[in-house]
Amino acid sequence: MVIVLPFFILFFLLMIGIPVALSLAISGAIGIILSNGFDVLLGILSASPGSALTTYELLTVPMFILMAEFMGVSGITNSLFSAVSKWTQKINGGVGIAAVITGAAFGAISGSSTAAAATLGKISTPAMLAEGYSPKMAGSIAAISGTIAMLIPPSVALIFYGLLSGVSIGDLLIAGIVPGILVTLTIAITIKLLLLKTPIKSSGDDYTLIEKIAALKVAGPFILLFGIVTGLIYTGIATPVESSALGALGAFILALKSGRLGASELRQALVNTCCISAMIGLIIVCAHIFGYFITMTGVTRNLVGYVGALDVSPYFILFFLVILYLVLGLFLDLISILILTIPVVLPVVTALGFDPIWFGVIVILLSEIGIVTPPVGMNVFVVAKVADIPVRDLFAGVIPYIAMLLGLIALLIAFPEIVLWLPSTAMN
């Protein structure tokens, strides 16, 4: 009863729409009172905020958010989509593939799936509709392409996983690169397969090779920031915190150079960064309270012992966890899923012999699917709103991409070295 009741309260509060942070704090507090008394709870409440927010790596979150805010002001994403379209427009599904590549590039300076989906919904969906794509296909491409930002550094999702798990954030960010590229290729291949029977090529003007090369100059800022953020981490020259600060500075300079960063835009970027960072900080503090409850009741220790005594293949348990994450993705957002599962599941996974960095990438990939599946499916709702496309059509449109992504996840489970190769070569 002491263990079950707090979990029941947590899921109930989440179901009725109570914010994640408050749900964690309330259910965790009740669990601590039931198991150890009110005095213990008071001690935890006095110490938890300080211990939760003094983690050095937490500084990467506001820096990466600020970097994304400055890049949003610069308006470079719109120009990048136009530049990529000039290279892909004459191939079947070229404009859709341009949207996918733009989504990957946006992920390299954003880290936010929802922001990427909103941006792609605004700039790429009208272009695809003008080329003859159905609203269902155009909107679903924008929604699914936004998910790439969850893996491509600087991924806030991977950073959050690192904070919860204690795994090296630098290694996690490096580990997301190859799977992020594979997700991009998987979505592009799916577009090509869907258009085999009904080819769609751009009816726009042809561009010379010189014009195409000239158009790519807009990619310079993306390459620069990616090099600062990821290159410095990979080579060991800078820590994730240092590279995030340099990335924010670089984005600030680019926004100034664009001529769009006035006083009001600067103030709004800073306010947005503070609000989002404060929200994430509150969630982390409340997650610590719930984590104390889990630790005190011995849930994780007992679960590890129980799983270790089972006479089954580790991959059978992993298959069960994959199904669990897919089901949770239907109802919960990524942060909620990570907070609820990682403290309990990760010790089990490592006890089974699986690498925690590899598992983090798999969890984020599974969460990519959750962010485009009903009834939560935040990316779908965002694109439906900005592109004025029925939600039902978009949920139907993403099904082929989900099937292909599940195949990619199976490949990464069968060959974990695909994920682990690049971080193993990093010089950090």
C-alpha positions in Angstrom: 0.0 0.0 0.0 2.8 2.4 0.9 4.4 1.8 -2.6 1.2 1.5 -4.7 -0.7 4.5 -3.4 1.8 7.3 -4.3 2.1 5.8 -7.9 -1.7 5.7 -8.2 -1.9 9.3 -7.0 0.8 10.4 -9.4 -1.0 8.8 -12.5 -4.3 10.2 -11.3 -3.0 13.7 -11.0 -1.3 13.5 -14.4 -4.6 12.2 -16.0 -6.6 15.1 -14.6 -4.2 17.6 -16.0 -2.1 18.6 -12.9 1.4 19.9 -14.0 4.1 17.3 -13.9 6.1 19.0 -11.3 3.2 19.4 -8.8 2.1 15.8 -9.5 5.6 14.5 -8.6 5.9 16.6 -5.5 2.5 15.7 -4.1 2.7 12.0 -4.8 6.3 11.8 -3.6 5.6 13.8 -0.4 2.7 11.5 0.4 4.9 8.4 -0.2 7.6 9.8 2.1 5.1 10.6 4.9 3.6 7.1 4.7 7.0 5.3 4.7 9.1 7.5 7.0 7.0 10.2 8.6 6.5 14.0 8.3 9.8 15.0 9.9 11.7 13.2 7.2 9.7 15.0 4.5 10.5 18.4 6.1 14.2 17.5 6.0 14.1 16.5 2.4 12.2 19.6 1.4 14.8 21.8 3.1 17.7 20.1 1.3 16.3 18.9 -2.0 16.1 22.1 -4.0 19.7 23.0 -3.3 21.1 19.5 -4.1 18.9 19.1 -7.2 19.9 22.5 -8.8 23.6 22.6 -8.0 24.5 20.1 -10.7 27.1 21.7 -12.9 25.8 20.1 -16.1 22.4 21.7 -15.5 23.9 24.9 -16.9 23.7 23.4 -20.4 19.9 23.7 -20.4 19.5 27.5 -20.2 22.5 28.0 -22.6 21.1 25.7 -25.3 17.6 27.3 -24.9 19.1 30.8 -25.3 21.0 29.6 -28.4 17.8 28.4 -29.9 16.0 31.6 -29.1 18.7 33.7 -30.8 18.7 31.5 -33.8 14.9 31.8 -34.0 15.2 35.6 -34.1 17.8 35.4 -36.9 15.3 33.7 -39.3 18.0 31.5 -40.8 15.7 28.4 -40.8 13.5 29.9 -43.6 16.5 30.6 -45.8 17.9 27.1 -45.2 14.7 25.4 -46.3 14.8 27.5 -49.6 18.5 26.6 -50.1 18.0 22.9 -49.6 14.9 22.9 -51.8 17.0 24.2 -54.7 19.1 21.0 -54.5 16.3 18.5 -54.0 13.4 20.0 -56.0 13.9 18.0 -59.2 13.9 14.6 -57.5 10.8 12.7 -56.5 9.6 14.0 -53.2 12.3 16.7 -53.2 10.5 19.4 -51.3 9.5 16.9 -48.6 13.0 15.7 -48.3 14.1 19.3 -48.0 11.8 19.6 -45.1 13.4 16.6 -43.4 16.9 17.9 -43.9 15.8 21.3 -42.6 14.3 19.6 -39.5 17.7 17.9 -38.8 19.5 21.2 -39.2 17.0 23.0 -37.0 17.6 20.2 -34.4 21.3 21.1 -34.5 20.5 24.6 -33.1 17.3 24.0 -31.2 17.0 20.7 -29.3 13.2 21.2 -29.1 11.0 18.8 -31.0 7.9 21.0 -30.6 9.7 24.1 -31.8 11.1 22.3 -34.8 7.6 21.0 -35.7 6.1 24.5 -35.4 8.8 26.0 -37.6 8.5 23.3 -40.3 4.7 23.5 -40.2 5.0 27.2 -41.0 7.7 27.2 -43.7 7.6 23.8 -45.4 3.9 22.7 -45.4 2.8 25.6 -47.7 5.6 24.8 -50.1 4.7 21.1 -50.2 1.0 21.9 -50.7 1.9 24.2 -53.6 3.8 21.3 -55.2 0.9 19.0 -55.1 1.4 17.1 -51.8 -1.8 16.1 -50.1 -2.4 18.0 -46.8 -2.1 14.7 -44.9 1.3 14.0 -46.3 2.6 17.5 -46.1 1.6 17.9 -42.5 2.8 14.5 -41.4 6.3 15.2 -43.0 6.5 18.4 -40.9 5.4 16.6 -37.7 7.7 13.6 -38.0 10.7 15.7 -39.1 10.4 17.8 -36.0 11.2 14.7 -33.9 14.8 14.6 -35.2 15.6 17.5 -32.8 15.2 15.1 -29.9 18.4 13.3 -31.0 20.6 15.8 -32.8 22.8 17.7 -30.4 22.0 19.9 -28.5 19.2 17.6 -27.5 17.4 18.8 -24.3 16.0 15.3 -24.1 19.4 13.6 -23.9 20.6 16.2 -21.4 17.6 15.6 -19.2 18.3 11.8 -19.4 21.9 12.5 -18.5 20.9 14.5 -15.4 18.5 11.8 -14.3 20.8 8.9 -14.9 24.2 10.3 -14.1 25.6 9.3 -17.5 28.0 11.6 -19.2 26.1 14.3 -21.0 28.9 14.8 -23.5 28.9 11.1 -24.4 25.1 11.2 -24.8 25.2 14.2 -27.1 27.8 12.5 -29.3 25.9 9.3 -29.2 22.8 11.0 -30.7 24.6 12.1 -33.9 24.6 8.8 -35.9 21.0 7.7 -34.8 19.9 11.3 -35.7 21.3 10.9 -39.2 19.7 7.5 -39.5 16.3 8.9 -38.5 16.7 11.6 -41.1 17.5 9.0 -43.8 14.7 6.7 -42.7 12.1 9.5 -43.0 13.5 10.5 -46.4 13.4 6.9 -47.6 9.8 6.6 -46.4 8.8 9.7 -48.4 10.4 8.2 -51.5 8.5 4.9 -51.0 5.2 6.6 -50.5 5.6 8.5 -53.7 6.6 5.6 -55.9 3.2 5.4 -57.5 2.4 9.1 -57.5 5.7 11.0 -58.2 5.9 14.6 -57.2 8.6 16.9 -58.5 8.9 20.6 -58.3 7.5 22.7 -61.1 9.8 25.6 -60.2 12.7 27.0 -62.2 15.9 25.0 -62.7 19.0 26.3 -60.9 22.6 26.1 -62.1 25.2 24.4 -60.0 26.7 27.8 -59.2 23.4 29.1 -57.9 22.9 25.9 -55.8 26.4 26.3 -54.3 25.8 30.0 -53.6 22.5 29.1 -51.9 24.3 26.9 -49.4 26.1 29.9 -47.8 23.1 30.0 -45.4 24.2 26.7 -44.1 27.3 28.3 -42.7 25.8 29.4 -39.4 24.4 25.9 -38.8 27.7 24.2 -39.5 29.5 26.8 -37.3 27.2 26.3 -34.3 27.2 22.5 -34.7 31.0 22.6 -34.8 31.1 24.8 -31.7 28.6 22.7 -29.7 29.4 19.1 -30.8 32.9 19.5 -32.2 34.4 20.9 -29.1 32.7 18.2 -27.0 33.9 15.5 -29.3 37.5 16.7 -29.4 37.6 17.2 -25.6 38.5 20.9 -26.0 35.4 22.0 -24.1 32.9 20.5 -21.7 29.2 20.4 -22.6 28.6 23.5 -20.3 31.5 25.4 -22.0 30.4 24.5 -25.5 26.8 25.4 -24.7 27.9 28.9 -23.5 30.0 29.3 -26.7 27.1 28.2 -28.8 24.8 30.8 -27.2 27.4 33.5 -27.8 27.7 32.4 -31.4 24.0 32.5 -31.9 23.8 35.9 -30.3 26.4 37.2 -32.8 24.6 35.7 -35.7 21.3 37.2 -34.5 23.0 40.6 -34.3 24.5 40.2 -37.8 21.0 39.4 -39.2 19.8 42.9 -38.1 16.7 41.4 -36.4 17.8 41.4 -32.8 16.5 44.6 -31.3 16.0 45.5 -27.7 12.5 43.9 -27.6 13.7 40.7 -29.3 16.6 40.4 -26.9 14.3 40.9 -23.9 11.9 38.3 -25.2 14.6 35.8 -25.8 15.9 36.2 -22.3 12.4 36.0 -20.7 11.6 32.9 -22.7 14.9 31.3 -21.6 14.3 32.1 -18.0 10.7 30.8 -18.1 11.6 27.5 -19.8 14.7 27.0 -17.6 12.7 27.7 -14.4 10.0 25.2 -15.5 12.7 22.5 -16.1 14.4 23.4 -12.8 11.1 23.0 -10.9 10.5 19.6 -12.5 14.0 18.5 -11.5 13.4 19.5 -7.9 10.1 17.8 -7.7 11.5 14.7 -9.4 14.1 14.5 -6.6 11.4 14.5 -4.0 9.7 11.6 -5.8 13.1 9.9 -6.2 13.7 10.0 -2.5 10.4 8.1 -2.1 11.5 5.5 -4.6 14.9 5.1 -2.8 13.5 4.9 0.7 11.0 2.2 -0.2 13.6 0.1 -2.0 11.5 -0.3 -5.2 14.5 -0.2 -7.5 16.6 -2.6 -5.4 13.8 -5.1 -5.1 13.0 -4.9 -8.8 16.7 -5.5 -9.8 16.8 -8.5 -7.5 13.5 -9.9 -8.9 14.5 -9.4 -12.6 18.0 -10.9 -11.9 16.4 -14.0 -10.5 14.2 -14.6 -13.7 15.4 -17.3 -16.0 14.7 -15.4 -19.2 16.8 -13.7 -21.9 17.7 -10.1 -21.2 16.3 -9.3 -24.6 12.9 -10.6 -23.5 12.9 -8.1 -20.7 14.1 -5.4 -23.1 11.3 -6.2 -25.4 8.8 -5.7 -22.6 10.5 -2.3 -21.8 10.1 -1.2 -25.4 6.4 -2.0 -25.3 6.1 -0.2 -22.0 7.7 3.0 -23.4 5.5 2.8 -26.5 2.4 2.6 -24.3 3.6 5.4 -22.0 4.2 7.6 -25.1 0.5 7.4 -25.9 -0.4 9.3 -22.7 2.7 11.1 -21.3 5.2 13.6 -22.6 8.9 12.8 -22.7 9.9 14.5 -19.5 7.2 12.7 -17.6 8.3 9.4 -19.0 11.9 9.9 -18.2 11.2 11.0 -14.6 8.8 8.1 -14.0 10.9 5.3 -15.5 14.7 6.1 -15.5 15.3 5.9 -11.7 13.5 2.5 -11.6 14.3 1.0 -15.1 17.9 2.1 -15.6 19.4 0.0 -12.8 17.5 -3.0 -14.2 18.9 -2.4 -17.7 22.5 -2.0 -16.5 22.2 -5.1 -14.3 21.2 -7.0 -17.5 24.4 -5.9 -19.1 23.1 -3.2 -21.5 25.0 0.1 -21.9 23.2 3.1 -20.3 24.2 5.5 -23.1 22.8 3.1 -25.7 19.6 2.7 -23.7 19.2 6.5 -23.4 19.2 6.8 -27.2 16.7 3.9 -27.5 14.4 5.6 -25.0 14.6 8.9 -26.9 13.8 7.1 -30.2 10.8 5.5 -28.6 9.7 8.9 -27.3 10.0 10.3 -30.8 7.2 7.9 -31.7 5.2 8.9 -28.7 5.3 12.6 -29.7 3.4 11.9 -32.9 0.9 9.2 -31.7 -2.5 9.9 -30.3 -3.9 11.0 -27.9 -1.0 13.2 -26.8 1.0 13.6 -30.0 2.1 17.1 -29.4 3.9 17.6 -32.7 0.8 16.6 -34.6 -1.3 19.1 -32.7 1.2 21.9 -33.3 1.4 21.3 -37.0 -2.4 20.9 -37.3 -2.7 24.3 -35.7 -0.1 26.2 -37.7 -0.9 24.6 -41.0 -4.7 24.3 -40.5 -4.8 20.6 -41.3 -7.2 18.2 -39.5 -5.6 16.3 -36.7 -7.2 13.0 -37.8 -5.5 13.2 -41.2 -2.1 13.9 -39.6 -2.3 11.0 -37.2 -3.1 8.7 -40.1 -0.3 10.3 -42.2 2.5 9.5 -39.7 1.7 5.8 -39.5 4.2 4.7 -42.3 7.0 6.8 -40.7 6.3 5.1 -37.3 6.5 1.7 -38.9 9.9 2.6 -40.4 11.2 4.1 -37.2 10.3 0.9 -35.3 12.4 -1.0 -37.8 15.3 1.4 -37.2 14.9 0.9 -33.4 15.1 -2.9 -34.0 18.3 -2.4 -36.0 19.9 -0.4 -33.2 18.9 -3.0 -30.6 20.4 -5.7 -32.7 23.6 -3.7 -33.3 24.2 -1.4 -30.4 27.7 -0.6 -31.7 26.0 1.7 -34.2 25.1 4.0 -31.3 28.2 3.5 -29.2 30.9 3.7 -31.9 31.1 7.5 -32.2 31.2 8.3 -28.4 33.8 5.6 -28.0 36.1 7.6 -30.3 35.5 10.9 -28.6 38.6 12.5 -27.0 36.9 13.7 -23.8 
